[in-house]
Amino acid sequence: MTENKCIFPSCPRCDKGYLVPFSFKEDVFEKWKCTECKHELKKRE
């Protein structure tokens, strides 16, 4: 098994990509978007 060296959490939907901070005129960590499936997660959910 390969070691996961990414500092970002893995996506709960696709389990392939990583959730990275994504914002536009908001708190930088308000929205997280998956690098693979583009699933969006908000920190208040």
Backbone torsions as a table, in degrees:
resi	resn	phi	psi	omega
1	MET	NA	134.8	-179.8
2	THR	-82.2	149.7	-179.1
3	GLU	-82.1	135.1	178.4
4	ASN	-82.7	113.8	-177.9
5	LYS	-105.1	7.5	-180.0
6	CYS	-80.5	138.1	-179.5
7	ILE	-83.5	-11.3	-178.9
8	PHE	-92.8	150.9	-179.9
9	PRO	-70.9	150.3	178.1
10	SER	-74.6	154.3	-177.8
11	CYS	-73.0	128.9	-179.8
12	PRO	-73.1	-19.5	-178.3
13	ARG	-83.6	-55.7	-174.9
14	CYS	-99.4	-20.9	179.6
15	ASP	60.8	18.3	178.2
16	LYS	-114.2	-43.2	-176.9
17	GLY	-91.7	-174.3	179.6
18	TYR	-125.1	147.7	177.0
19	LEU	-84.7	120.7	179.8
20	VAL	-118.3	147.9	179.5
21	PRO	-61.5	136.3	-178.8
22	PHE	-143.7	121.2	179.6
23	SER	-146.7	157.8	175.3
24	PHE	-145.6	106.0	-177.9
25	LYS	61.3	31.3	179.9
26	GLU	-139.0	179.1	172.0
27	ASP	-56.7	133.5	-175.4
28	VAL	-56.9	-32.5	-179.0
29	PHE	-102.4	20.1	179.7
30	GLU	-72.2	-43.8	-179.5
31	LYS	-117.5	143.1	175.7
32	TRP	-124.8	137.5	-178.1
33	LYS	-127.5	138.7	179.6
34	CYS	-74.0	141.0	-180.0
35	THR	-76.3	-16.5	-178.3
36	GLU	-105.2	-61.9	-172.6
37	CYS	-94.8	-2.5	179.4
38	LYS	64.5	17.7	174.6
39	HIS	-59.4	136.9	-178.3
40	GLU	-113.0	135.9	-179.2
41	LEU	-129.8	134.9	177.7
42	LYS	-105.4	144.0	-174.3
43	LYS	-67.1	-18.4	179.8
44	ARG	-84.7	-4.7	-179.4
45	GLU	-82.5	NA	NA
